[in-house]
């Protein structure tokens, strides 16, 4: 009896302590939650309702902000419309990160897909809907479009349709979505910025870059690509159009008549591979030619970009093929940067290198592919038609295929500008003359050992200098 009574007393005592702890957590939750936050870049109170247009991001979080001005009220923010192009098969995988990063700060944005739906209470627009009914019902490219609607009606998981013709459908989105944005944008919009769901955009660098240009000039900006005679801005890297460029496209369409214009460009789209190429041709027809903005607008990731003199003093505005984790990491870096530098100093590739790359290339890494590719030394037993003739290589280069240390030695014996990094797997030694980080290959069938020549990395940094002048013009 005495033991049982003692146990009951202890249990009551523990319950009392637990209750008091829970009560303390409830009463002081605001204090510890606020202290935990690393990035307070949202205004402390909700933004007033100024316009009920569906392209306004009035539902942004009201989390606190450590700056005098919140990220949605930074000068120039209200003059930018961000257009995100995605697909119904990837929305639930890729879209959430954008709502807790970029869209927290963009007063105006539109989301285009191949299916009209609501994501929570945010509208997703069907970019394909303006395409003529005859094409949507009869053209092979729209088979997946019909299938998506069937899955939506039946409540099925649309991600199961990935790879089922989505690429062919994607090209039909470009012209319709841009014209819808032009027609519905508030009058103060000076810049139309298109991105994809695997694109990361630096809000501070974008706004500072746009301030260097006049939206009353016909700007069409992006990372250059070519198909035949057409030079176009690559869609995944990001596309920027000024209000003047949009106006010239609209005037060309109105002059011809919307129905005739749309029909003609639908025929062109049917014969083309790519919607970003079609957009470029329509802009050229309207007298708007591309201005190359690489490497501000970038088609690589932090891990795959090559750090050269074209990059070092340039502000990165966008990255492509980034994962949700990478988008969030870059956003957190940008928030930290704003905490330290506010909104008038851009971060450069130099700063990306210092924060994301430098510490990882100070050691030799195993199960790692650093993308060295400028000189490939391959043992005769593994050589293919395009490989260097092994018997014509120098002796130290021939030995490079035997071990990682021999591969490293071969790199060091190359002229300084010819090798700064290397990677080895038995029978192969690849040398690189530019710095790249690369990625782990521990889940790949072929494993590499990768290394960088530290003194050459330091020499490269010294040659690049302190970036007294920011390169806003690109390469």
C-alpha positions in Angstrom: 0.0 0.0 0.0 2.7 2.4 1.0 4.6 1.8 -2.3 1.4 2.2 -4.4 0.6 5.5 -2.6 4.1 6.7 -3.3 3.9 5.9 -7.0 0.6 7.7 -7.2 2.1 10.7 -5.5 5.1 10.7 -7.9 2.8 10.4 -11.0 0.7 13.4 -9.8 3.9 15.4 -9.2 5.1 14.6 -12.8 1.8 15.6 -14.3 1.9 18.9 -12.4 5.4 19.6 -13.8 4.3 18.7 -17.3 1.3 20.9 -17.1 3.4 23.9 -15.9 5.9 23.4 -18.8 3.1 23.3 -21.4 1.5 26.4 -19.8 4.9 28.2 -20.0 5.3 27.2 -23.7 1.9 28.6 -24.5 2.3 31.9 -22.7 5.8 32.6 -24.0 5.6 31.1 -27.5 5.8 34.4 -29.3 9.1 35.1 -27.7 10.9 31.9 -28.5 9.4 31.6 -32.0 10.6 35.1 -32.9 14.1 34.5 -31.5 14.4 31.3 -33.6 13.8 33.0 -37.0 17.0 33.7 -39.0 15.4 35.7 -41.8 12.9 38.4 -41.0 12.4 40.1 -44.3 8.6 40.4 -44.4 6.8 43.5 -43.1 5.6 43.3 -39.4 2.0 43.9 -40.3 -0.2 42.7 -43.2 -0.1 44.8 -46.3 -3.3 46.8 -46.9 -5.7 45.6 -49.5 -5.0 47.9 -52.5 -6.2 45.9 -55.5 -8.2 42.7 -55.8 -6.7 41.7 -59.1 -6.0 38.0 -59.2 -2.4 38.7 -60.0 -1.7 40.5 -56.8 -0.1 38.5 -54.0 -2.1 40.0 -51.2 -2.1 36.8 -49.2 1.6 37.1 -48.3 2.7 36.2 -44.8 2.7 38.9 -42.2 5.8 37.6 -40.5 8.0 40.3 -38.9 10.7 42.2 -40.8 14.0 43.6 -39.4 14.3 46.2 -42.1 12.7 49.7 -42.4 11.0 48.6 -45.6 9.6 45.1 -46.2 10.7 43.1 -49.2 7.4 43.7 -50.9 7.7 47.5 -50.6 11.3 47.9 -51.7 11.5 50.5 -54.5 10.8 48.9 -57.8 9.0 45.8 -56.4 5.6 47.1 -57.4 6.7 47.6 -61.0 7.5 43.9 -61.6 5.2 41.1 -62.6 6.6 37.6 -62.0 5.2 34.8 -64.2 5.9 31.3 -63.1 5.4 28.6 -65.8 4.9 25.0 -64.5 2.9 21.9 -65.2 0.1 20.0 -63.3 2.3 16.9 -62.9 4.9 18.8 -60.9 3.0 21.5 -59.0 2.8 19.7 -55.6 6.5 18.9 -55.8 8.0 22.2 -56.9 5.5 25.0 -56.2 5.4 25.0 -52.3 9.0 26.3 -52.0 8.2 29.4 -54.1 5.3 30.4 -51.8 7.6 30.5 -48.8 10.5 32.2 -50.6 10.1 34.5 -53.7 6.3 34.9 -53.6 6.6 36.2 -50.1 8.2 39.3 -51.6 6.6 39.8 -55.0 3.5 42.1 -54.9 2.5 40.8 -58.4 2.7 37.3 -59.7 0.9 34.9 -61.9 1.2 31.1 -62.1 0.6 29.4 -65.4 0.2 25.7 -65.9 -1.5 23.2 -68.3 -4.5 22.8 -66.0 -6.7 25.4 -64.3 -6.9 24.6 -60.6 -6.5 26.2 -57.2 -3.4 25.5 -55.1 -4.9 26.1 -51.7 -6.6 29.5 -52.4 -4.1 30.6 -55.0 -5.4 30.4 -58.6 -3.4 28.5 -61.2 -4.1 29.6 -64.8 -4.4 27.4 -67.7 -1.9 28.8 -70.3 -3.2 26.4 -72.9 -6.9 27.5 -72.8 -6.5 30.4 -75.3 -5.2 27.9 -78.0 -7.9 27.2 -80.6 -10.4 24.5 -79.8 -9.6 22.7 -83.1 -6.0 22.2 -82.1 -6.7 21.3 -78.5 -9.1 18.6 -79.6 -7.2 17.3 -82.7 -3.5 17.8 -82.4 -1.3 15.0 -81.0 0.5 17.4 -78.6 -2.7 17.8 -76.6 -3.2 14.2 -75.8 -1.7 14.8 -72.3 -3.8 17.9 -72.0 -7.0 15.8 -72.2 -5.5 13.2 -69.9 -4.8 15.8 -67.2 -8.5 16.8 -67.3 -9.6 13.3 -67.0 -7.4 12.7 -64.0 -8.6 16.0 -62.4 -12.3 14.9 -62.8 -11.5 11.5 -61.3 -9.4 12.8 -58.5 -6.3 10.8 -59.6 -2.7 11.7 -58.9 -1.5 13.8 -61.8 2.2 13.3 -61.0 1.7 9.8 -62.4 1.5 11.4 -65.9 5.1 12.8 -65.8 7.0 12.3 -69.0 3.8 11.5 -70.9 4.2 14.2 -73.5 4.4 17.2 -71.2 7.4 18.6 -73.2 5.4 18.8 -76.4 2.6 20.6 -74.6 4.9 23.1 -72.9 5.7 25.0 -76.1 2.1 26.0 -76.5 2.1 28.0 -73.2 4.6 30.8 -74.1 2.7 33.2 -76.4 -0.7 32.8 -74.7 0.7 33.3 -71.2 2.7 36.4 -72.1 -0.3 38.0 -73.9 -2.6 37.2 -70.9 0.0 38.9 -68.6 0.3 41.9 -70.9 -3.5 42.4 -71.0 -4.2 42.0 -67.3 -1.2 43.6 -65.7 -1.7 46.7 -63.6 -0.7 49.9 -65.3 2.4 50.4 -63.1 4.0 47.2 -64.3 7.2 48.0 -66.1 8.8 44.5 -66.3 7.5 41.1 -67.0 9.8 38.3 -65.6 9.1 34.7 -66.6 10.6 31.8 -64.6 9.9 28.1 -64.3 9.3 25.9 -61.3 12.9 24.8 -61.1 14.3 28.4 -61.4 15.6 30.4 -58.5 15.5 34.2 -58.6 17.4 36.6 -56.4 14.8 39.3 -55.6 17.4 41.9 -54.5 19.7 41.4 -57.5 16.7 41.4 -59.9 15.4 44.7 -58.6 18.8 46.4 -58.6 19.5 45.1 -62.1 16.2 46.4 -63.5 17.0 49.9 -62.0 19.9 50.1 -64.4 17.6 50.0 -67.4 14.7 52.1 -68.9 11.4 50.1 -69.3 10.4 52.5 -72.0 13.0 50.9 -74.2 12.1 47.5 -75.9 14.2 45.1 -73.7 14.1 41.3 -74.3 16.7 39.8 -71.9 17.8 36.3 -71.2 20.5 33.6 -71.5 21.3 33.2 -75.2 20.4 30.0 -77.1 20.0 29.4 -80.8 17.9 27.2 -83.1 18.7 27.7 -86.8 18.7 31.5 -87.5 16.8 32.3 -84.3 18.6 33.6 -81.2 16.3 33.3 -78.2 16.3 33.7 -74.4 16.2 30.2 -72.8 12.9 29.9 -70.9 14.1 27.8 -68.0 16.9 30.3 -67.1 14.4 33.2 -67.1 13.1 35.8 -69.5 12.7 39.5 -68.9 10.6 41.8 -71.1 10.1 45.6 -70.6 6.8 47.3 -70.9 7.9 48.8 -74.2 8.6 45.3 -75.7 5.2 44.1 -74.5 3.5 47.1 -76.1 5.2 46.5 -79.4 4.1 42.9 -79.4 0.5 43.9 -78.6 0.5 46.6 -81.3 1.6 44.0 -83.9 -1.1 41.6 -82.8 -3.8 44.3 -82.8 -2.7 45.5 -86.3 -3.1 42.1 -87.8 -6.2 41.2 -85.7 -6.0 38.8 -82.7 -7.7 35.9 -84.5 -5.5 36.0 -87.5 -2.4 36.6 -85.5 -3.1 33.8 -83.1 -3.9 31.4 -85.9 -0.7 32.2 -87.7 1.5 31.7 -84.6 -0.3 28.5 -83.7 0.7 27.1 -87.1 4.3 28.2 -86.4 4.2 26.7 -82.9 3.0 23.4 -84.3 6.1 23.2 -86.5 8.6 24.3 -83.8 10.2 22.4 -81.0 10.2 25.1 -78.4 8.0 27.9 -77.1 10.8 30.2 -76.1 12.0 30.1 -79.7 8.5 31.0 -80.9 8.4 33.9 -78.4 11.7 35.2 -79.8 10.4 35.1 -83.4 7.3 37.0 -82.4 9.3 39.6 -80.7 11.7 40.0 -83.6 8.6 40.5 -85.9 7.6 43.3 -83.5 11.0 44.9 -83.8 12.3 43.6 -80.5 15.7 41.8 -80.5 17.3 39.9 -77.7 19.9 41.5 -75.4 22.1 38.8 -74.0 22.0 38.9 -70.2 24.2 35.9 -69.4 25.6 35.2 -66.8 23.2 37.4 -64.8 20.5 35.1 -66.0 22.0 31.6 -65.6 21.2 28.2 -66.9 23.4 26.4 -64.4 23.2 25.7 -60.7 25.7 26.7 -58.0 27.2 23.3 -58.2 27.6 23.1 -62.0 28.5 26.7 -62.9 32.1 27.4 -64.1 33.7 30.2 -62.2 35.4 32.4 -64.8 36.2 36.1 -65.2 32.8 36.4 -66.9 31.1 35.5 -63.6 33.2 36.8 -60.7 32.1 40.4 -60.5 28.6 39.8 -61.9 25.4 39.6 -59.8 23.6 36.3 -60.4 19.9 37.0 -60.9 18.7 33.5 -61.7 19.7 29.8 -61.6 18.1 26.9 -63.4 17.6 23.2 -62.7 17.6 23.9 -59.0 15.9 21.6 -56.5 13.4 22.9 -53.8 16.2 22.5 -51.3 18.6 24.7 -53.4 15.9 27.3 -53.9 15.4 27.6 -50.2 19.1 27.6 -49.4 19.8 30.4 -52.0 16.8 32.3 -50.5 18.2 32.1 -47.0 21.6 33.3 -48.3 19.9 36.2 -50.0 18.0 37.1 -46.8 21.2 37.0 -44.8 22.9 39.2 -47.4 20.1 41.8 -47.1 20.4 41.7 -43.3 24.0 42.7 -43.7 23.9 45.0 -46.8 20.2 46.0 -47.1 18.8 46.5 -50.6 21.3 48.6 -52.4 24.3 46.3 -52.7 24.0 43.2 -54.9 25.8 40.0 -54.1 28.1 38.6 -56.8 29.3 35.3 -58.0 32.4 36.1 -55.9 30.1 36.0 -52.9 28.4 32.7 -54.0 31.9 31.2 -54.3 33.0 32.3 -50.9 29.8 31.0 -49.2 29.0 27.9 -51.1 32.1 26.7 -52.9 35.4 27.6 -51.3 35.2 25.4 -48.2 34.2 22.4 -50.2 37.1 22.5 -52.6 39.8 22.8 -50.0 40.2 19.0 -49.7 40.2 16.0 -52.0 36.7 14.5 -52.2 35.9 10.8 -52.7 32.7 9.6 -54.5 32.6 13.1 -56.1 32.4 14.2 -59.7 33.7 17.8 -60.1 32.8 18.0 -63.8 36.4 18.3 -65.0 36.3 17.9 -68.8 38.9 20.1 -70.6 41.4 17.3 -71.0 40.4 13.6 -70.8 43.2 11.1 -70.4 41.9 7.5 -70.9 43.8 4.2 -70.7 43.9 2.3 -74.0 41.7 -0.5 -72.7 38.9 2.0 -72.0 39.5 4.4 -74.9 36.8 5.2 -77.5 37.0 6.9 -80.8 37.0 10.5 -79.5 39.7 10.1 -76.8 43.3 11.4 -77.1 45.8 9.0 -78.6 47.4 7.5 -75.5 50.8 6.8 -77.1 51.2 10.5 -78.0 50.7 11.7 -74.4 53.7 12.6 -72.2 54.9 9.9 -69.7 53.5 11.7 -66.6 50.1 12.0 -68.4 50.1 8.3 -69.2 50.7 7.5 -65.5 47.8 9.8 -64.6 45.3 6.9 -65.2 47.0 4.7 -62.5 46.1 6.6 -59.3 44.5 9.7 -57.9 47.8 11.0 -56.8 49.3 10.6 -60.3 46.2 12.3 -61.8 46.7 15.2 -59.4 50.4 15.4 -60.3 49.5 15.5 -64.0 47.2 18.5 -63.3 50.0 20.3 -61.4 52.4 19.8 -64.3 50.0 21.4 -66.8 50.5 25.2 -67.4 48.6 27.1 -64.7 45.8 28.3 -67.0 45.2 24.7 -68.2 44.4 22.9 -65.0 43.0 23.9 -61.7 41.1 20.7 -60.8 41.1 17.0 -61.6 39.0 13.9 -61.2 40.2 10.2 -61.2 38.6 6.8 -61.6 40.7 3.7 -62.4 41.8 4.1 -66.1 40.6 7.7 -66.4 42.0 11.1 -65.4 40.1 14.2 -66.4 41.5 17.7 -66.0 39.6 21.0 -65.7 40.9 24.5 -66.3 37.9 26.2 -64.6 36.6 25.8 -61.1 33.4 23.8 -60.6 32.1 22.2 -57.5 30.2 19.3 -59.0 28.1 16.7 -57.0 28.4 13.4 -55.2 28.3 10.3 -57.3 28.0 7.8 -54.4 24.8 6.5 -55.9 26.3 6.3 -59.4 27.8 3.2 -61.0 31.1 5.0 -61.6 32.9 6.6 -58.7 35.4 9.4 -58.9 38.0 11.0 -56.7 38.1 14.8 -57.2 40.5 17.5 -56.2 41.5 21.1 -56.7 44.9 22.7 -56.8 44.6 25.1 -53.8 47.4 27.5 -54.8 45.9 27.9 -58.3 42.4 28.6 -56.8 44.0 31.3 -54.7 45.8 32.7 -57.7 42.5 32.8 -59.6 40.9 34.8 -56.8 43.8 37.3 -56.7 43.6 37.8 -60.5 39.8 38.5 -60.3 40.4 41.4 -57.8 38.0 43.0 -55.4 35.2 43.8 -57.9 35.3 47.6 -57.4 32.9 47.8 -60.4 29.8 45.6 -60.6 29.2 44.1 -64.0 25.6 44.7 -64.8 26.0 44.2 -68.6 26.8 40.5 -68.7 29.3 38.9 -70.9 
